[in-house]
Amino acid sequence: MFRIESVFTCVIVLLNGHVTWADDVPPHLVTNPASPVMLAGDWVPNDPGKIDFAQLPLVPSQHAVISDVRDRGGDWVHQHAYLAFFDGKHWAMWSDGPGKRVAEVSPERHRNIVPGHDQAGTRVSFATSQDGLQWCKPADLSGPPRIEGFGWIARGLWVRDGELLALASHFQAPGYPGKGLSLEAFRWNKAKRTWEAHGTVLDDSLNNFPPKQLPSGEYMMTRRDHLRQVSVMIGGVKSFNDWTIRPLASYDGEGRPEEPYWYVLPDGKNIVGLIRDNGRSGCLLRTFSTDNGQTWSPIVKTNFPDATSKFFALRTSRGYFVLVSNANPKRRDPLTLAVSRDGLVYTHLFKLIGDRHIDYPHVIEQDNQLLIAFSGAKQTMEVLKVSLDDLDAMIEE
């Protein structure tokens, strides 16, 4: 039986309807894995989906566009943004390939309308930046797909043993479900200033974000296979392609879990898994692991609203967690940032950017700044730079 004790340094305590942070936790307070509460505060309505997302407080930020193909009228796509900081530079990678124009939409109107994507011939591109705002001209990373009718999907940048690896899944288009799926690695050759094929990470695999280390020291990634079944890959220590698969969730008539993500809670032991619900409940799903990802508690629908889109969370150097997502369940607008002290209950929700279709964020922290990458209508690669000092001030208000 899963039982996550409240051993965290800070937890949420409700006093007279108000949220406060407590360091001294009454011994009877236990986090219940079956609890749906993930968003709380006296400002949260009974139905969090009715939040006025357009009127959320706006986080101050600096904005830059890495690459923009909106003038191609829906015939080209940018999506799946990933970031890393390596060798003194910021790195970005993304899926870059043909789009399928919506038939009834004119090319001129396609700037904020998502074209068909995950098409054959899709490659992976990359760019670098010293400050995260001024980016070099995008360049090819993956080369063309290896098989006619296939494409590449960007899957993240992994700094391992002092080397930078770029992960990409080779898939039979359109869409990743289908035979022939594999997760491949490319290695940055600093001397030659080029990417080189490094080998297969794992067959029949589409990870969601690059590996992170578990409390055990092993790496873990969430994964989907060509049948859309959800699992985790654990390993990556002996070699980049040494992995064991453990089940996480089933994609079937009773559930449609997609694009899972995980992070370690402040106790340094327990893990929370968050999952997009393709069943369109309009909320994030949650599960827990107390044994380094080997087993997971039953999935619970939380009260955290979601547009059925990809999201990303991390624990900042200030101790609190940030969750960047499309929290408006009606559309992928705006991009929002939520804050949690304990990684379980988020008590602040802010707006990052909006008034147009925005999705699929990734976030890194560097020099007390958050760098947030995302795509606009799957036709741009963009970034926001957010000062943690500015975010601290908003949290304390």
PAKOLTOR-436607 format. One record per residue (C-alpha): residue in one letter; x, y, z. Coordinates in nm, 2 decimals. Each point is the difference from the previous one (the first is absolute). Example, Ala and Ser with C-alpha at 12.3 -4.5 7.8 and 13.67 -1.06 7.14 Angstrom:
BEGIN
drenkol resn=A; px=1.23; py=-0.45; pz=0.78
drenkol resn=S; px=0.14; py=0.34; pz=-0.07
% end
This chain:
BEGIN
drenkol resn=M; px=0.00; py=0.00; pz=0.00
drenkol resn=F; px=0.13; py=0.34; pz=-0.09
drenkol resn=R; px=0.02; py=0.25; pz=0.29
drenkol resn=I; px=0.20; py=0.32; pz=-0.05
drenkol resn=E; px=0.07; py=0.14; pz=0.35
drenkol resn=S; px=0.01; py=0.38; pz=0.05
drenkol resn=V; px=0.37; py=0.01; pz=0.06
drenkol resn=F; px=0.05; py=0.30; pz=-0.22
drenkol resn=T; px=0.16; py=0.32; pz=0.13
drenkol resn=C; px=-0.31; py=0.20; pz=-0.10
drenkol resn=V; px=-0.36; py=-0.11; pz=-0.05
drenkol resn=I; px=-0.33; py=0.18; pz=-0.05
drenkol resn=V; px=-0.21; py=0.06; pz=0.30
drenkol resn=L; px=-0.35; py=0.16; pz=-0.03
drenkol resn=L; px=-0.07; py=0.24; pz=0.28
drenkol resn=N; px=-0.34; py=0.18; pz=-0.01
drenkol resn=G; px=-0.02; py=-0.05; pz=-0.37
drenkol resn=H; px=0.35; py=0.15; pz=-0.07
drenkol resn=V; px=0.31; py=-0.17; pz=-0.12
drenkol resn=T; px=0.31; py=0.02; pz=0.22
drenkol resn=W; px=0.33; py=-0.17; pz=-0.01
drenkol resn=A; px=0.09; py=-0.21; pz=0.30
drenkol resn=D; px=0.34; py=-0.14; pz=0.10
drenkol resn=D; px=-0.13; py=-0.19; pz=0.30
drenkol resn=V; px=-0.24; py=-0.25; pz=-0.13
drenkol resn=P; px=-0.25; py=-0.17; pz=0.24
drenkol resn=P; px=0.08; py=-0.37; pz=0.00
drenkol resn=H; px=-0.34; py=-0.10; pz=-0.11
drenkol resn=L; px=0.03; py=0.20; pz=-0.33
drenkol resn=V; px=0.06; py=-0.26; pz=-0.27
drenkol resn=T; px=-0.01; py=0.05; pz=-0.37
drenkol resn=N; px=-0.26; py=-0.23; pz=-0.15
drenkol resn=P; px=0.10; py=-0.14; pz=-0.34
drenkol resn=A; px=-0.37; py=-0.02; pz=-0.08
drenkol resn=S; px=-0.06; py=0.37; pz=0.06
drenkol resn=P; px=-0.10; py=0.20; pz=-0.31
drenkol resn=V; px=0.12; py=0.33; pz=0.15
drenkol resn=M; px=0.29; py=0.15; pz=-0.20
drenkol resn=L; px=-0.12; py=0.37; pz=-0.02
drenkol resn=A; px=-0.11; py=0.18; pz=0.32
drenkol resn=G; px=-0.05; py=0.35; pz=0.13
drenkol resn=D; px=-0.28; py=0.23; pz=0.10
drenkol resn=W; px=0.01; py=0.14; pz=-0.35
drenkol resn=V; px=-0.07; py=-0.34; pz=-0.17
drenkol resn=P; px=-0.37; py=-0.06; pz=-0.09
drenkol resn=N; px=-0.17; py=-0.33; pz=0.07
drenkol resn=D; px=0.05; py=-0.07; pz=-0.37
drenkol resn=P; px=0.36; py=0.10; pz=-0.08
drenkol resn=G; px=-0.09; py=-0.01; pz=-0.37
drenkol resn=K; px=-0.20; py=0.32; pz=0.05
drenkol resn=I; px=0.30; py=0.21; pz=0.10
drenkol resn=D; px=0.03; py=0.31; pz=-0.22
drenkol resn=F; px=0.32; py=-0.10; pz=-0.16
drenkol resn=A; px=0.03; py=0.32; pz=-0.21
drenkol resn=Q; px=0.01; py=0.20; pz=0.32
drenkol resn=L; px=0.27; py=-0.19; pz=0.19
drenkol resn=P; px=0.29; py=0.21; pz=0.12
drenkol resn=L; px=0.26; py=0.03; pz=-0.27
drenkol resn=V; px=0.36; py=-0.11; pz=0.08
drenkol resn=P; px=0.26; py=0.25; pz=-0.12
drenkol resn=S; px=0.22; py=-0.15; pz=-0.27
drenkol resn=Q; px=0.22; py=0.06; pz=-0.30
drenkol resn=H; px=-0.11; py=-0.15; pz=-0.32
drenkol resn=A; px=0.19; py=-0.13; pz=-0.31
drenkol resn=V; px=-0.08; py=-0.20; pz=-0.31
drenkol resn=I; px=0.25; py=-0.27; pz=-0.10
drenkol resn=S; px=-0.16; py=-0.09; pz=-0.33
drenkol resn=D; px=-0.33; py=0.09; pz=-0.17
drenkol resn=V; px=-0.16; py=-0.17; pz=-0.30
drenkol resn=R; px=-0.35; py=0.16; pz=0.03
drenkol resn=D; px=0.05; py=0.17; pz=-0.34
drenkol resn=R; px=0.00; py=-0.35; pz=-0.17
drenkol resn=G; px=-0.38; py=-0.01; pz=0.03
drenkol resn=G; px=-0.03; py=-0.33; pz=0.20
drenkol resn=D; px=0.23; py=-0.19; pz=-0.23
drenkol resn=W; px=0.28; py=-0.03; pz=0.27
drenkol resn=V; px=0.00; py=-0.08; pz=0.37
drenkol resn=H; px=0.21; py=0.07; pz=0.31
drenkol resn=Q; px=-0.08; py=-0.19; pz=0.32
drenkol resn=H; px=0.14; py=-0.21; pz=0.29
drenkol resn=A; px=0.23; py=0.27; pz=0.16
drenkol resn=Y; px=0.29; py=-0.11; pz=0.22
drenkol resn=L; px=0.27; py=0.19; pz=0.18
drenkol resn=A; px=0.33; py=-0.07; pz=0.17
drenkol resn=F; px=0.30; py=0.20; pz=0.13
drenkol resn=F; px=0.33; py=-0.16; pz=-0.10
drenkol resn=D; px=0.36; py=0.13; pz=-0.06
drenkol resn=G; px=-0.09; py=0.35; pz=0.10
drenkol resn=K; px=-0.29; py=0.03; pz=-0.25
drenkol resn=H; px=-0.38; py=-0.05; pz=-0.02
drenkol resn=W; px=-0.11; py=-0.26; pz=-0.25
drenkol resn=A; px=-0.34; py=-0.05; pz=-0.15
drenkol resn=M; px=-0.13; py=-0.28; pz=-0.22
drenkol resn=W; px=-0.34; py=-0.06; pz=-0.16
drenkol resn=S; px=-0.19; py=-0.20; pz=-0.26
drenkol resn=D; px=0.02; py=0.18; pz=-0.34
drenkol resn=G; px=-0.19; py=-0.13; pz=-0.30
drenkol resn=P; px=-0.28; py=0.00; pz=-0.24
drenkol resn=G; px=-0.35; py=0.12; pz=0.11
drenkol resn=K; px=-0.34; py=-0.10; pz=-0.13
drenkol resn=R; px=-0.20; py=0.31; pz=-0.07
drenkol resn=V; px=-0.36; py=0.00; pz=0.13
drenkol resn=A; px=-0.20; py=-0.02; pz=-0.32
drenkol resn=E; px=-0.26; py=0.27; pz=0.08
drenkol resn=V; px=0.26; py=0.25; pz=0.13
drenkol resn=S; px=0.18; py=0.24; pz=-0.23
drenkol resn=P; px=0.38; py=0.02; pz=0.03
drenkol resn=E; px=-0.03; py=0.36; pz=0.13
drenkol resn=R; px=-0.22; py=-0.12; pz=0.29
drenkol resn=H; px=0.22; py=-0.29; pz=0.10
drenkol resn=R; px=0.23; py=0.21; pz=0.22
drenkol resn=N; px=-0.19; py=-0.09; pz=0.32
drenkol resn=I; px=-0.16; py=-0.32; pz=-0.12
drenkol resn=V; px=0.18; py=-0.33; pz=0.05
drenkol resn=P; px=0.08; py=-0.20; pz=-0.32
drenkol resn=G; px=0.01; py=-0.37; pz=-0.01
drenkol resn=H; px=0.33; py=-0.12; pz=0.14
drenkol resn=D; px=0.22; py=-0.31; pz=0.07
drenkol resn=Q; px=0.03; py=-0.05; pz=-0.37
drenkol resn=A; px=0.25; py=-0.21; pz=-0.20
drenkol resn=G; px=0.32; py=0.19; pz=-0.07
drenkol resn=T; px=0.01; py=0.18; pz=0.33
drenkol resn=R; px=0.35; py=0.07; pz=0.13
drenkol resn=V; px=0.14; py=0.14; pz=0.32
drenkol resn=S; px=0.17; py=0.35; pz=0.01
drenkol resn=F; px=0.20; py=0.18; pz=0.26
drenkol resn=A; px=0.13; py=0.34; pz=0.10
drenkol resn=T; px=0.23; py=0.14; pz=0.26
drenkol resn=S; px=0.01; py=0.33; pz=0.21
drenkol resn=Q; px=0.23; py=0.15; pz=0.25
drenkol resn=D; px=-0.27; py=0.19; pz=0.19
drenkol resn=G; px=-0.32; py=-0.20; pz=-0.09
drenkol resn=L; px=-0.14; py=0.30; pz=-0.20
drenkol resn=Q; px=0.24; py=0.05; pz=-0.30
drenkol resn=W; px=0.00; py=-0.33; pz=-0.20
drenkol resn=C; px=0.22; py=-0.11; pz=-0.29
drenkol resn=K; px=-0.15; py=-0.11; pz=-0.33
drenkol resn=P; px=-0.18; py=-0.34; pz=0.04
drenkol resn=A; px=0.19; py=-0.29; pz=-0.14
drenkol resn=D; px=-0.07; py=-0.37; pz=-0.08
drenkol resn=L; px=0.06; py=-0.25; pz=0.28
drenkol resn=S; px=-0.14; py=-0.34; pz=-0.11
drenkol resn=G; px=0.03; py=0.00; pz=-0.37
drenkol resn=P; px=-0.29; py=-0.16; pz=-0.21
drenkol resn=P; px=-0.19; py=-0.29; pz=0.13
drenkol resn=R; px=0.17; py=-0.34; pz=-0.06
drenkol resn=I; px=-0.30; py=-0.16; pz=-0.16
drenkol resn=E; px=-0.25; py=0.13; pz=-0.26
drenkol resn=G; px=-0.33; py=0.10; pz=0.16
drenkol resn=F; px=0.17; py=0.05; pz=0.34
drenkol resn=G; px=0.08; py=0.31; pz=0.20
drenkol resn=W; px=0.19; py=0.12; pz=0.31
drenkol resn=I; px=-0.16; py=0.14; pz=0.32
drenkol resn=A; px=0.22; py=0.20; pz=0.23
drenkol resn=R; px=0.02; py=-0.15; pz=0.34
drenkol resn=G; px=0.25; py=0.21; pz=0.20
drenkol resn=L; px=0.35; py=0.08; pz=0.09
drenkol resn=W; px=0.19; py=-0.22; pz=0.25
drenkol resn=V; px=0.33; py=0.10; pz=0.17
drenkol resn=R; px=0.16; py=-0.33; pz=0.09
drenkol resn=D; px=0.36; py=-0.06; pz=0.11
drenkol resn=G; px=0.11; py=0.34; pz=-0.13
drenkol resn=E; px=-0.15; py=-0.05; pz=-0.34
drenkol resn=L; px=-0.31; py=0.15; pz=-0.16
drenkol resn=L; px=-0.24; py=-0.25; pz=-0.15
drenkol resn=A; px=-0.31; py=0.09; pz=-0.21
drenkol resn=L; px=-0.28; py=-0.25; pz=0.01
drenkol resn=A; px=-0.24; py=-0.05; pz=-0.29
drenkol resn=S; px=-0.26; py=-0.27; pz=-0.08
drenkol resn=H; px=-0.01; py=-0.14; pz=-0.35
drenkol resn=F; px=-0.37; py=-0.06; pz=-0.08
drenkol resn=Q; px=-0.22; py=-0.13; pz=-0.28
drenkol resn=A; px=-0.20; py=0.31; pz=-0.10
drenkol resn=P; px=-0.26; py=0.14; pz=0.05
drenkol resn=G; px=0.01; py=-0.01; pz=0.38
drenkol resn=Y; px=0.22; py=-0.21; pz=0.21
drenkol resn=P; px=-0.23; py=-0.31; pz=0.06
drenkol resn=G; px=0.12; py=-0.27; pz=-0.25
drenkol resn=K; px=0.27; py=-0.26; pz=-0.06
drenkol resn=G; px=0.36; py=0.10; pz=-0.03
drenkol resn=L; px=0.01; py=0.25; pz=0.28
drenkol resn=S; px=0.34; py=0.05; pz=0.17
drenkol resn=L; px=0.17; py=0.25; pz=0.23
drenkol resn=E; px=0.34; py=0.11; pz=-0.14
drenkol resn=A; px=0.28; py=0.21; pz=0.13
drenkol resn=F; px=0.23; py=0.25; pz=-0.17
drenkol resn=R; px=0.32; py=0.12; pz=0.16
drenkol resn=W; px=0.15; py=0.35; pz=-0.03
drenkol resn=N; px=0.35; py=-0.01; pz=-0.13
drenkol resn=K; px=0.15; py=0.31; pz=0.14
drenkol resn=A; px=0.32; py=-0.02; pz=-0.21
drenkol resn=K; px=-0.19; py=-0.04; pz=-0.33
drenkol resn=R; px=-0.29; py=0.22; pz=0.12
drenkol resn=T; px=-0.25; py=-0.24; pz=-0.13
drenkol resn=W; px=-0.25; py=-0.27; pz=0.11
drenkol resn=E; px=0.08; py=-0.36; pz=-0.05
drenkol resn=A; px=-0.23; py=-0.31; pz=0.02
drenkol resn=H; px=0.08; py=-0.17; pz=0.33
drenkol resn=G; px=-0.23; py=-0.30; pz=-0.01
drenkol resn=T; px=-0.34; py=-0.14; pz=0.11
drenkol resn=V; px=-0.10; py=0.09; pz=0.36
drenkol resn=L; px=-0.30; py=-0.24; pz=0.00
drenkol resn=D; px=-0.22; py=-0.16; pz=-0.27
drenkol resn=D; px=-0.37; py=0.06; pz=-0.01
drenkol resn=S; px=0.03; py=0.31; pz=0.21
drenkol resn=L; px=-0.11; py=0.36; pz=0.01
drenkol resn=N; px=0.11; py=0.18; pz=0.31
drenkol resn=N; px=-0.16; py=0.32; pz=0.12
drenkol resn=F; px=0.29; py=0.19; pz=0.15
drenkol resn=P; px=0.37; py=-0.09; pz=0.04
drenkol resn=P; px=0.13; py=-0.21; pz=0.29
drenkol resn=K; px=0.03; py=0.13; pz=0.35
drenkol resn=Q; px=0.17; py=-0.17; pz=0.29
drenkol resn=L; px=-0.20; py=-0.19; pz=0.26
drenkol resn=P; px=0.08; py=0.00; pz=0.37
drenkol resn=S; px=0.16; py=-0.34; pz=-0.07
drenkol resn=G; px=0.25; py=0.16; pz=-0.24
drenkol resn=E; px=-0.15; py=-0.17; pz=-0.31
drenkol resn=Y; px=-0.16; py=0.21; pz=-0.27
drenkol resn=M; px=-0.37; py=-0.02; pz=-0.09
drenkol resn=M; px=-0.21; py=0.11; pz=-0.30
drenkol resn=T; px=-0.37; py=-0.04; pz=-0.06
drenkol resn=R; px=-0.07; py=-0.19; pz=-0.32
drenkol resn=R; px=-0.27; py=-0.10; pz=-0.24
drenkol resn=D; px=0.01; py=-0.29; pz=-0.25
drenkol resn=H; px=-0.15; py=-0.03; pz=-0.35
drenkol resn=L; px=-0.33; py=-0.12; pz=0.16
drenkol resn=R; px=0.00; py=0.32; pz=0.23
drenkol resn=Q; px=0.05; py=-0.20; pz=0.32
drenkol resn=V; px=0.17; py=0.20; pz=0.27
drenkol resn=S; px=0.30; py=-0.11; pz=0.20
drenkol resn=V; px=0.33; py=0.12; pz=0.14
drenkol resn=M; px=0.35; py=-0.08; pz=-0.11
drenkol resn=I; px=0.25; py=-0.04; pz=0.29
drenkol resn=G; px=0.38; py=-0.03; pz=-0.04
drenkol resn=G; px=0.23; py=0.21; pz=-0.22
drenkol resn=V; px=0.30; py=-0.03; pz=0.25
drenkol resn=K; px=0.20; py=-0.28; pz=-0.16
drenkol resn=S; px=-0.06; py=0.13; pz=-0.34
drenkol resn=F; px=-0.24; py=0.23; pz=-0.19
drenkol resn=N; px=-0.19; py=-0.30; pz=-0.13
drenkol resn=D; px=-0.03; py=-0.21; pz=0.32
drenkol resn=W; px=-0.36; py=0.02; pz=0.11
drenkol resn=T; px=-0.27; py=-0.21; pz=0.18
drenkol resn=I; px=-0.36; py=0.07; pz=-0.07
drenkol resn=R; px=-0.26; py=0.02; pz=0.28
drenkol resn=P; px=-0.38; py=0.05; pz=-0.07
drenkol resn=L; px=-0.16; py=0.32; pz=0.10
drenkol resn=A; px=-0.35; py=0.01; pz=-0.16
drenkol resn=S; px=-0.21; py=-0.16; pz=-0.27
drenkol resn=Y; px=-0.15; py=0.18; pz=-0.30
drenkol resn=D; px=-0.33; py=-0.17; pz=-0.06
drenkol resn=G; px=-0.37; py=0.05; pz=0.00
drenkol resn=E; px=0.00; py=0.09; pz=0.37
drenkol resn=G; px=0.28; py=0.25; pz=0.00
drenkol resn=R; px=0.21; py=0.21; pz=-0.25
drenkol resn=P; px=0.31; py=0.11; pz=0.19
drenkol resn=E; px=0.25; py=0.19; pz=-0.22
drenkol resn=E; px=0.33; py=0.19; pz=0.03
drenkol resn=P; px=0.08; py=-0.09; pz=0.36
drenkol resn=Y; px=0.25; py=0.19; pz=0.21
drenkol resn=W; px=0.16; py=-0.05; pz=0.35
drenkol resn=Y; px=0.20; py=0.17; pz=0.27
drenkol resn=V; px=0.14; py=-0.07; pz=0.34
drenkol resn=L; px=-0.18; py=0.15; pz=0.30
drenkol resn=P; px=0.19; py=0.20; pz=0.26
drenkol resn=D; px=0.06; py=-0.30; pz=0.23
drenkol resn=G; px=0.25; py=-0.12; pz=-0.26
drenkol resn=K; px=-0.17; py=-0.34; pz=-0.02
drenkol resn=N; px=-0.35; py=0.00; pz=-0.13
drenkol resn=I; px=-0.10; py=0.08; pz=-0.36
drenkol resn=V; px=-0.31; py=0.16; pz=-0.15
drenkol resn=G; px=-0.11; py=-0.08; pz=-0.35
drenkol resn=L; px=-0.22; py=0.23; pz=-0.19
drenkol resn=I; px=-0.18; py=-0.11; pz=-0.32
drenkol resn=R; px=-0.20; py=0.17; pz=-0.28
drenkol resn=D; px=-0.35; py=-0.14; pz=-0.03
drenkol resn=N; px=-0.08; py=-0.07; pz=-0.36
drenkol resn=G; px=-0.34; py=-0.11; pz=0.13
drenkol resn=R; px=-0.06; py=0.38; pz=0.01
drenkol resn=S; px=-0.11; py=0.02; pz=0.36
drenkol resn=G; px=0.15; py=0.35; pz=0.00
drenkol resn=C; px=0.23; py=-0.08; pz=0.29
drenkol resn=L; px=0.34; py=-0.14; pz=0.06
drenkol resn=L; px=0.04; py=-0.35; pz=0.13
drenkol resn=R; px=0.24; py=-0.09; pz=0.29
drenkol resn=T; px=0.17; py=-0.31; pz=0.13
drenkol resn=F; px=0.28; py=-0.07; pz=0.26
drenkol resn=S; px=0.30; py=-0.23; pz=0.03
drenkol resn=T; px=0.18; py=-0.08; pz=0.32
drenkol resn=D; px=0.25; py=-0.24; pz=-0.15
drenkol resn=N; px=0.19; py=0.19; pz=-0.26
drenkol resn=G; px=-0.25; py=-0.05; pz=-0.28
drenkol resn=Q; px=-0.03; py=-0.38; pz=0.03
drenkol resn=T; px=-0.37; py=0.02; pz=0.09
drenkol resn=W; px=-0.26; py=0.27; pz=0.00
drenkol resn=S; px=-0.32; py=0.08; pz=0.19
drenkol resn=P; px=-0.34; py=-0.01; pz=-0.18
drenkol resn=I; px=-0.05; py=0.31; pz=-0.22
drenkol resn=V; px=-0.22; py=0.27; pz=0.14
drenkol resn=K; px=-0.17; py=0.29; pz=-0.18
drenkol resn=T; px=0.11; py=0.32; pz=0.17
drenkol resn=N; px=-0.18; py=0.34; pz=0.02
drenkol resn=F; px=0.28; py=0.17; pz=-0.19
drenkol resn=P; px=-0.15; py=0.12; pz=-0.33
drenkol resn=D; px=0.17; py=-0.08; pz=-0.33
drenkol resn=A; px=-0.06; py=0.05; pz=-0.37
drenkol resn=T; px=0.11; py=-0.36; pz=-0.09
drenkol resn=S; px=0.34; py=0.12; pz=-0.08
drenkol resn=K; px=0.37; py=-0.07; pz=0.08
drenkol resn=F; px=0.14; py=0.17; pz=0.32
drenkol resn=F; px=0.32; py=0.02; pz=0.20
drenkol resn=A; px=0.09; py=0.04; pz=0.36
drenkol resn=L; px=0.32; py=0.05; pz=0.20
drenkol resn=R; px=0.12; py=0.09; pz=0.34
drenkol resn=T; px=0.18; py=0.33; pz=0.00
drenkol resn=S; px=0.32; py=0.09; pz=0.19
drenkol resn=R; px=-0.24; py=0.21; pz=0.23
drenkol resn=G; px=-0.16; py=-0.33; pz=0.12
drenkol resn=Y; px=-0.34; py=0.04; pz=-0.15
drenkol resn=F; px=-0.13; py=-0.19; pz=-0.31
drenkol resn=V; px=-0.13; py=0.16; pz=-0.32
drenkol resn=L; px=-0.24; py=-0.16; pz=-0.24
drenkol resn=V; px=-0.03; py=0.15; pz=-0.34
drenkol resn=S; px=-0.30; py=-0.12; pz=-0.20
drenkol resn=N; px=-0.32; py=0.10; pz=-0.18
drenkol resn=A; px=-0.22; py=0.01; pz=0.30
drenkol resn=N; px=-0.31; py=0.13; pz=-0.18
drenkol resn=P; px=-0.20; py=-0.32; pz=-0.08
drenkol resn=K; px=-0.18; py=0.17; pz=-0.29
drenkol resn=R; px=0.31; py=0.08; pz=-0.22
drenkol resn=R; px=0.38; py=0.02; pz=-0.01
drenkol resn=D; px=-0.01; py=0.36; pz=0.10
drenkol resn=P; px=0.16; py=0.14; pz=0.21
drenkol resn=L; px=0.32; py=-0.17; pz=0.11
drenkol resn=T; px=-0.01; py=0.01; pz=0.38
drenkol resn=L; px=0.25; py=-0.05; pz=0.29
drenkol resn=A; px=-0.11; py=-0.15; pz=0.33
drenkol resn=V; px=0.20; py=-0.01; pz=0.32
drenkol resn=S; px=0.01; py=-0.26; pz=0.28
drenkol resn=R; px=0.21; py=-0.02; pz=0.32
drenkol resn=D; px=-0.04; py=-0.37; pz=0.04
drenkol resn=G; px=-0.03; py=-0.13; pz=-0.35
drenkol resn=L; px=-0.35; py=-0.13; pz=0.08
drenkol resn=V; px=-0.24; py=0.30; pz=0.03
drenkol resn=Y; px=0.05; py=0.30; pz=-0.22
drenkol resn=T; px=-0.12; py=0.33; pz=0.16
drenkol resn=H; px=0.09; py=0.27; pz=-0.25
drenkol resn=L; px=-0.09; py=0.01; pz=-0.37
drenkol resn=F; px=0.13; py=0.27; pz=-0.24
drenkol resn=K; px=-0.01; py=0.08; pz=-0.37
drenkol resn=L; px=0.32; py=-0.01; pz=-0.20
drenkol resn=I; px=-0.12; py=0.08; pz=-0.36
drenkol resn=G; px=-0.33; py=-0.03; pz=-0.19
drenkol resn=D; px=-0.27; py=0.13; pz=-0.23
drenkol resn=R; px=0.11; py=-0.26; pz=-0.25
drenkol resn=H; px=0.06; py=-0.38; pz=-0.03
drenkol resn=I; px=0.31; py=-0.09; pz=0.21
drenkol resn=D; px=0.11; py=-0.35; pz=0.11
drenkol resn=Y; px=0.26; py=-0.26; pz=0.09
drenkol resn=P; px=0.23; py=0.18; pz=0.24
drenkol resn=H; px=0.33; py=-0.10; pz=0.14
drenkol resn=V; px=0.18; py=0.18; pz=0.28
drenkol resn=I; px=0.36; py=0.03; pz=0.14
drenkol resn=E; px=0.15; py=0.21; pz=0.27
drenkol resn=Q; px=0.33; py=0.18; pz=-0.05
drenkol resn=D; px=0.15; py=0.29; pz=0.20
drenkol resn=N; px=-0.32; py=0.06; pz=0.20
drenkol resn=Q; px=-0.20; py=0.03; pz=-0.32
drenkol resn=L; px=-0.26; py=-0.24; pz=-0.14
drenkol resn=L; px=0.02; py=-0.05; pz=-0.38
drenkol resn=I; px=-0.33; py=-0.13; pz=-0.14
drenkol resn=A; px=-0.02; py=-0.13; pz=-0.35
drenkol resn=F; px=-0.33; py=-0.06; pz=-0.19
drenkol resn=S; px=-0.15; py=0.00; pz=-0.34
drenkol resn=G; px=-0.26; py=0.24; pz=-0.14
drenkol resn=A; px=-0.28; py=-0.18; pz=-0.21
drenkol resn=K; px=0.27; py=-0.26; pz=-0.06
drenkol resn=Q; px=0.17; py=0.24; pz=-0.24
drenkol resn=T; px=0.25; py=0.19; pz=0.22
drenkol resn=M; px=0.27; py=-0.08; pz=0.25
drenkol resn=E; px=0.00; py=0.27; pz=0.28
drenkol resn=V; px=0.14; py=0.06; pz=0.34
drenkol resn=L; px=-0.09; py=0.20; pz=0.31
drenkol resn=K; px=0.26; py=0.10; pz=0.26
drenkol resn=V; px=-0.13; py=0.04; pz=0.35
drenkol resn=S; px=0.19; py=0.13; pz=0.30
drenkol resn=L; px=-0.05; py=-0.20; pz=0.31
drenkol resn=D; px=0.02; py=0.32; pz=0.20
drenkol resn=D; px=-0.30; py=0.13; pz=-0.19
drenkol resn=L; px=-0.18; py=-0.33; pz=0.06
drenkol resn=D; px=0.09; py=0.01; pz=0.37
drenkol resn=A; px=-0.16; py=0.34; pz=0.03
drenkol resn=M; px=-0.32; py=-0.12; pz=-0.16
drenkol resn=I; px=-0.02; py=-0.30; pz=0.23
drenkol resn=E; px=0.05; py=0.22; pz=0.31
drenkol resn=E; px=-0.27; py=0.26; pz=-0.09
% end
